[in-house]
Amino acid sequence: MKNHFLSGFDPDNLRKTIIYFGIALPLIIISLVFGIEKNNWAAVMVLFGFAFFFYALLRPWANAKYYGIMCIILIIIITLFLSVVLKKLNSNLEKEIVEPIVMVCIVGVIAGIVGLFRFRKYD
């Protein structure tokens, strides 16, 4: 019996996934060390790092359906976060907490859309 979860970890997919994670993690760590709010390049680096990270998460299975599910989940998280949490936060905390979470979710949605179009099946 073939396990679908482990079937995505063939050597070629695993190598590409490790490369994407190898690009994503240094981008995220270096940008956080430099400081996102002080350096515009660091903010761009963290956005690209999270895009590579979200893309690499589902890369071994190469299925557009999984990227679509990730997009829907992140849109729900953004909606719930903005509707529930924003009402309870002070204006000082709002910028420090809300902006990074919303930006990471938006980048995740963009990476999900790229994955949707990259791995769709042609009939």
MODELLER restraints for C-alpha pairs under 7 A, 6 or more apart:
rsr = mdl.restraints
at = mdl.atoms
rsr.add(forms.Gaussian(group=physical.xy_distance, feature=features.Distance(at['CA:8:A'], at['CA:60:A']), mean=4.68, stdev=0.5))
rsr.add(forms.Gaussian(group=physical.xy_distance, feature=features.Distance(at['CA:8:A'], at['CA:61:A']), mean=4.68, stdev=0.5))
rsr.add(forms.Gaussian(group=physical.xy_distance, feature=features.Distance(at['CA:9:A'], at['CA:60:A']), mean=5.85, stdev=0.5))
rsr.add(forms.Gaussian(group=physical.xy_distance, feature=features.Distance(at['CA:13:A'], at['CA:60:A']), mean=5.20, stdev=0.5))
rsr.add(forms.Gaussian(group=physical.xy_distance, feature=features.Distance(at['CA:14:A'], at['CA:60:A']), mean=6.34, stdev=0.5))
rsr.add(forms.Gaussian(group=physical.xy_distance, feature=features.Distance(at['CA:17:A'], at['CA:56:A']), mean=5.31, stdev=0.5))
rsr.add(forms.Gaussian(group=physical.xy_distance, feature=features.Distance(at['CA:17:A'], at['CA:59:A']), mean=6.09, stdev=0.5))
rsr.add(forms.Gaussian(group=physical.xy_distance, feature=features.Distance(at['CA:17:A'], at['CA:60:A']), mean=6.57, stdev=0.5))
rsr.add(forms.Gaussian(group=physical.xy_distance, feature=features.Distance(at['CA:20:A'], at['CA:52:A']), mean=5.90, stdev=0.5))
rsr.add(forms.Gaussian(group=physical.xy_distance, feature=features.Distance(at['CA:20:A'], at['CA:53:A']), mean=6.93, stdev=0.5))
rsr.add(forms.Gaussian(group=physical.xy_distance, feature=features.Distance(at['CA:20:A'], at['CA:56:A']), mean=5.60, stdev=0.5))
rsr.add(forms.Gaussian(group=physical.xy_distance, feature=features.Distance(at['CA:21:A'], at['CA:52:A']), mean=6.96, stdev=0.5))
rsr.add(forms.Gaussian(group=physical.xy_distance, feature=features.Distance(at['CA:21:A'], at['CA:53:A']), mean=5.99, stdev=0.5))
rsr.add(forms.Gaussian(group=physical.xy_distance, feature=features.Distance(at['CA:21:A'], at['CA:56:A']), mean=6.21, stdev=0.5))
rsr.add(forms.Gaussian(group=physical.xy_distance, feature=features.Distance(at['CA:24:A'], at['CA:49:A']), mean=4.18, stdev=0.5))
rsr.add(forms.Gaussian(group=physical.xy_distance, feature=features.Distance(at['CA:24:A'], at['CA:50:A']), mean=6.42, stdev=0.5))
rsr.add(forms.Gaussian(group=physical.xy_distance, feature=features.Distance(at['CA:24:A'], at['CA:52:A']), mean=5.22, stdev=0.5))
rsr.add(forms.Gaussian(group=physical.xy_distance, feature=features.Distance(at['CA:24:A'], at['CA:53:A']), mean=5.32, stdev=0.5))
rsr.add(forms.Gaussian(group=physical.xy_distance, feature=features.Distance(at['CA:25:A'], at['CA:49:A']), mean=6.57, stdev=0.5))
rsr.add(forms.Gaussian(group=physical.xy_distance, feature=features.Distance(at['CA:27:A'], at['CA:45:A']), mean=5.58, stdev=0.5))
rsr.add(forms.Gaussian(group=physical.xy_distance, feature=features.Distance(at['CA:27:A'], at['CA:46:A']), mean=5.98, stdev=0.5))
rsr.add(forms.Gaussian(group=physical.xy_distance, feature=features.Distance(at['CA:27:A'], at['CA:49:A']), mean=5.00, stdev=0.5))
rsr.add(forms.Gaussian(group=physical.xy_distance, feature=features.Distance(at['CA:28:A'], at['CA:45:A']), mean=6.73, stdev=0.5))
rsr.add(forms.Gaussian(group=physical.xy_distance, feature=features.Distance(at['CA:28:A'], at['CA:46:A']), mean=4.78, stdev=0.5))
rsr.add(forms.Gaussian(group=physical.xy_distance, feature=features.Distance(at['CA:28:A'], at['CA:49:A']), mean=5.20, stdev=0.5))
rsr.add(forms.Gaussian(group=physical.xy_distance, feature=features.Distance(at['CA:31:A'], at['CA:42:A']), mean=4.36, stdev=0.5))
rsr.add(forms.Gaussian(group=physical.xy_distance, feature=features.Distance(at['CA:31:A'], at['CA:43:A']), mean=6.71, stdev=0.5))
rsr.add(forms.Gaussian(group=physical.xy_distance, feature=features.Distance(at['CA:31:A'], at['CA:45:A']), mean=5.96, stdev=0.5))
rsr.add(forms.Gaussian(group=physical.xy_distance, feature=features.Distance(at['CA:31:A'], at['CA:46:A']), mean=5.69, stdev=0.5))
rsr.add(forms.Gaussian(group=physical.xy_distance, feature=features.Distance(at['CA:34:A'], at['CA:42:A']), mean=6.52, stdev=0.5))
rsr.add(forms.Gaussian(group=physical.xy_distance, feature=features.Distance(at['CA:35:A'], at['CA:42:A']), mean=6.58, stdev=0.5))
rsr.add(forms.Gaussian(group=physical.xy_distance, feature=features.Distance(at['CA:36:A'], at['CA:42:A']), mean=5.21, stdev=0.5))
rsr.add(forms.Gaussian(group=physical.xy_distance, feature=features.Distance(at['CA:36:A'], at['CA:43:A']), mean=4.80, stdev=0.5))
rsr.add(forms.Gaussian(group=physical.xy_distance, feature=features.Distance(at['CA:47:A'], at['CA:107:A']), mean=6.56, stdev=0.5))
rsr.add(forms.Gaussian(group=physical.xy_distance, feature=features.Distance(at['CA:50:A'], at['CA:104:A']), mean=6.71, stdev=0.5))
rsr.add(forms.Gaussian(group=physical.xy_distance, feature=features.Distance(at['CA:50:A'], at['CA:107:A']), mean=6.76, stdev=0.5))
rsr.add(forms.Gaussian(group=physical.xy_distance, feature=features.Distance(at['CA:51:A'], at['CA:107:A']), mean=5.68, stdev=0.5))
rsr.add(forms.Gaussian(group=physical.xy_distance, feature=features.Distance(at['CA:51:A'], at['CA:108:A']), mean=6.07, stdev=0.5))
rsr.add(forms.Gaussian(group=physical.xy_distance, feature=features.Distance(at['CA:51:A'], at['CA:111:A']), mean=5.42, stdev=0.5))
rsr.add(forms.Gaussian(group=physical.xy_distance, feature=features.Distance(at['CA:54:A'], at['CA:108:A']), mean=5.78, stdev=0.5))
rsr.add(forms.Gaussian(group=physical.xy_distance, feature=features.Distance(at['CA:54:A'], at['CA:111:A']), mean=6.29, stdev=0.5))
rsr.add(forms.Gaussian(group=physical.xy_distance, feature=features.Distance(at['CA:55:A'], at['CA:111:A']), mean=5.67, stdev=0.5))
rsr.add(forms.Gaussian(group=physical.xy_distance, feature=features.Distance(at['CA:55:A'], at['CA:112:A']), mean=6.92, stdev=0.5))
rsr.add(forms.Gaussian(group=physical.xy_distance, feature=features.Distance(at['CA:55:A'], at['CA:115:A']), mean=6.79, stdev=0.5))
rsr.add(forms.Gaussian(group=physical.xy_distance, feature=features.Distance(at['CA:62:A'], at['CA:119:A']), mean=5.90, stdev=0.5))
rsr.add(forms.Gaussian(group=physical.xy_distance, feature=features.Distance(at['CA:63:A'], at['CA:119:A']), mean=5.75, stdev=0.5))
rsr.add(forms.Gaussian(group=physical.xy_distance, feature=features.Distance(at['CA:64:A'], at['CA:115:A']), mean=6.17, stdev=0.5))
rsr.add(forms.Gaussian(group=physical.xy_distance, feature=features.Distance(at['CA:64:A'], at['CA:116:A']), mean=4.46, stdev=0.5))
rsr.add(forms.Gaussian(group=physical.xy_distance, feature=features.Distance(at['CA:64:A'], at['CA:119:A']), mean=5.01, stdev=0.5))
rsr.add(forms.Gaussian(group=physical.xy_distance, feature=features.Distance(at['CA:64:A'], at['CA:120:A']), mean=5.30, stdev=0.5))
rsr.add(forms.Gaussian(group=physical.xy_distance, feature=features.Distance(at['CA:67:A'], at['CA:112:A']), mean=4.69, stdev=0.5))
rsr.add(forms.Gaussian(group=physical.xy_distance, feature=features.Distance(at['CA:67:A'], at['CA:113:A']), mean=6.99, stdev=0.5))
rsr.add(forms.Gaussian(group=physical.xy_distance, feature=features.Distance(at['CA:67:A'], at['CA:115:A']), mean=5.71, stdev=0.5))
rsr.add(forms.Gaussian(group=physical.xy_distance, feature=features.Distance(at['CA:67:A'], at['CA:116:A']), mean=5.64, stdev=0.5))
rsr.add(forms.Gaussian(group=physical.xy_distance, feature=features.Distance(at['CA:68:A'], at['CA:112:A']), mean=6.25, stdev=0.5))
rsr.add(forms.Gaussian(group=physical.xy_distance, feature=features.Distance(at['CA:68:A'], at['CA:116:A']), mean=6.21, stdev=0.5))
rsr.add(forms.Gaussian(group=physical.xy_distance, feature=features.Distance(at['CA:70:A'], at['CA:112:A']), mean=6.35, stdev=0.5))
rsr.add(forms.Gaussian(group=physical.xy_distance, feature=features.Distance(at['CA:71:A'], at['CA:109:A']), mean=4.76, stdev=0.5))
rsr.add(forms.Gaussian(group=physical.xy_distance, feature=features.Distance(at['CA:71:A'], at['CA:112:A']), mean=5.43, stdev=0.5))
rsr.add(forms.Gaussian(group=physical.xy_distance, feature=features.Distance(at['CA:74:A'], at['CA:105:A']), mean=5.66, stdev=0.5))
rsr.add(forms.Gaussian(group=physical.xy_distance, feature=features.Distance(at['CA:74:A'], at['CA:109:A']), mean=6.41, stdev=0.5))
rsr.add(forms.Gaussian(group=physical.xy_distance, feature=features.Distance(at['CA:78:A'], at['CA:102:A']), mean=6.19, stdev=0.5))
rsr.add(forms.Gaussian(group=physical.xy_distance, feature=features.Distance(at['CA:78:A'], at['CA:105:A']), mean=6.68, stdev=0.5))
